[in-house]
Amino acid sequence: MSPEELEKIEAAETVDARAMACPGPLLEAKKSIGKVNIGEILELWSGEETTKSDMPRWCAKVGHEYLGDLAADGYDRLFIRRQK
């Protein structure tokens, strides 16, 4: 998705994992994805640089859709659509 499209997303759930070191943000995503319905979007905030590369791989592995990420003020906003 383009940055403009990502900006317009209204996530069903937002998880703040900015203070967590790796693998904390990924573990929070795993724990939190069940809080959203299939087809809804989870937004994860992470200050850990590796999360941007870890999250697409995890989504592909478990069957969710990684929509992309946006840079924010000192952290990244990552968007995941629950698929199953």
C-alpha positions as a Markdown table, in Angstrom:
| # | Residue | x | y | z |
|---|---|---|---|---|
| 1 | Met | 0.0 | 0.0 | 0.0 |
| 2 | Ser | 1.1 | 3.6 | -0.6 |
| 3 | Pro | 1.9 | 5.8 | 2.4 |
| 4 | Glu | -1.2 | 7.8 | 1.6 |
| 5 | Glu | -3.4 | 4.7 | 1.8 |
| 6 | Leu | -1.7 | 3.6 | 5.0 |
| 7 | Glu | -2.4 | 7.0 | 6.6 |
| 8 | Lys | -6.1 | 6.5 | 6.0 |
| 9 | Ile | -6.3 | 3.1 | 7.7 |
| 10 | Glu | -8.4 | 2.9 | 10.9 |
| 11 | Ala | -7.0 | 0.0 | 12.8 |
| 12 | Ala | -9.3 | -2.2 | 14.9 |
| 13 | Glu | -6.5 | -2.5 | 17.5 |
| 14 | Thr | -3.3 | -0.5 | 18.1 |
| 15 | Val | -0.4 | -2.0 | 20.1 |
| 16 | Asp | 2.3 | 0.2 | 21.5 |
| 17 | Ala | 5.5 | -1.8 | 21.6 |
| 18 | Arg | 7.9 | 1.2 | 21.2 |
| 19 | Ala | 9.7 | 0.5 | 24.5 |
| 20 | Met | 10.4 | -3.2 | 23.7 |
| 21 | Ala | 13.6 | -4.6 | 22.3 |
| 22 | Cys | 13.6 | -7.4 | 19.8 |
| 23 | Pro | 11.7 | -9.8 | 19.8 |
| 24 | Gly | 9.2 | -7.9 | 21.9 |
| 25 | Pro | 7.3 | -6.2 | 19.1 |
| 26 | Leu | 6.9 | -9.4 | 17.2 |
| 27 | Leu | 5.6 | -11.2 | 20.3 |
| 28 | Glu | 3.1 | -8.4 | 20.9 |
| 29 | Ala | 1.9 | -8.8 | 17.4 |
| 30 | Lys | 1.5 | -12.6 | 17.8 |
| 31 | Lys | -0.4 | -12.0 | 21.1 |
| 32 | Ser | -2.6 | -9.1 | 19.8 |
| 33 | Ile | -3.6 | -10.4 | 16.3 |
| 34 | Gly | -6.3 | -12.5 | 18.0 |
| 35 | Lys | -8.0 | -9.4 | 19.3 |
| 36 | Val | -9.0 | -8.3 | 15.8 |
| 37 | Asn | -11.6 | -10.0 | 13.6 |
| 38 | Ile | -10.6 | -11.7 | 10.3 |
| 39 | Gly | -10.2 | -8.9 | 7.7 |
| 40 | Glu | -9.5 | -6.2 | 10.3 |
| 41 | Ile | -6.2 | -4.5 | 10.8 |
| 42 | Leu | -3.8 | -4.5 | 13.7 |
| 43 | Glu | -1.5 | -1.5 | 13.9 |
| 44 | Leu | 1.8 | -2.0 | 15.8 |
| 45 | Trp | 4.1 | 0.8 | 17.0 |
| 46 | Ser | 7.7 | -0.2 | 17.2 |
| 47 | Gly | 11.0 | 1.6 | 17.9 |
| 48 | Glu | 13.0 | -1.6 | 17.1 |
| 49 | Glu | 14.5 | -1.3 | 13.6 |
| 50 | Thr | 14.4 | -5.0 | 12.9 |
| 51 | Thr | 10.6 | -5.2 | 13.3 |
| 52 | Lys | 10.2 | -3.8 | 9.8 |
| 53 | Ser | 12.0 | -6.8 | 8.3 |
| 54 | Asp | 10.7 | -9.4 | 10.8 |
| 55 | Met | 7.0 | -8.5 | 10.5 |
| 56 | Pro | 6.5 | -9.2 | 6.7 |
| 57 | Arg | 8.3 | -12.6 | 7.1 |
| 58 | Trp | 6.1 | -13.5 | 10.1 |
| 59 | Cys | 2.9 | -12.5 | 8.2 |
| 60 | Ala | 3.9 | -14.6 | 5.2 |
| 61 | Lys | 4.7 | -17.6 | 7.5 |
| 62 | Val | 1.4 | -17.6 | 9.4 |
| 63 | Gly | -0.9 | -16.3 | 6.7 |
| 64 | His | -1.7 | -12.7 | 7.5 |
| 65 | Glu | -1.3 | -9.8 | 5.1 |
| 66 | Tyr | 1.5 | -7.3 | 5.8 |
| 67 | Leu | 0.2 | -4.0 | 4.4 |
| 68 | Gly | 3.3 | -1.9 | 5.1 |
| 69 | Asp | 4.8 | 0.6 | 7.5 |
| 70 | Leu | 5.0 | 4.3 | 8.0 |
| 71 | Ala | 7.8 | 6.3 | 9.8 |
| 72 | Ala | 6.5 | 8.3 | 12.7 |
| 73 | Asp | 8.4 | 10.5 | 15.3 |
| 74 | Gly | 11.1 | 8.0 | 16.4 |
| 75 | Tyr | 9.2 | 4.8 | 15.7 |
| 76 | Asp | 7.5 | 2.9 | 13.0 |
| 77 | Arg | 3.8 | 2.2 | 12.5 |
| 78 | Leu | 3.2 | -1.3 | 11.0 |
| 79 | Phe | -0.1 | -2.5 | 9.6 |
| 80 | Ile | -1.2 | -6.2 | 9.5 |
| 81 | Arg | -4.5 | -7.5 | 8.2 |
| 82 | Arg | -5.7 | -10.6 | 9.9 |
| 83 | Gln | -6.4 | -13.3 | 7.3 |
| 84 | Lys | -7.3 | -16.4 | 9.4 |
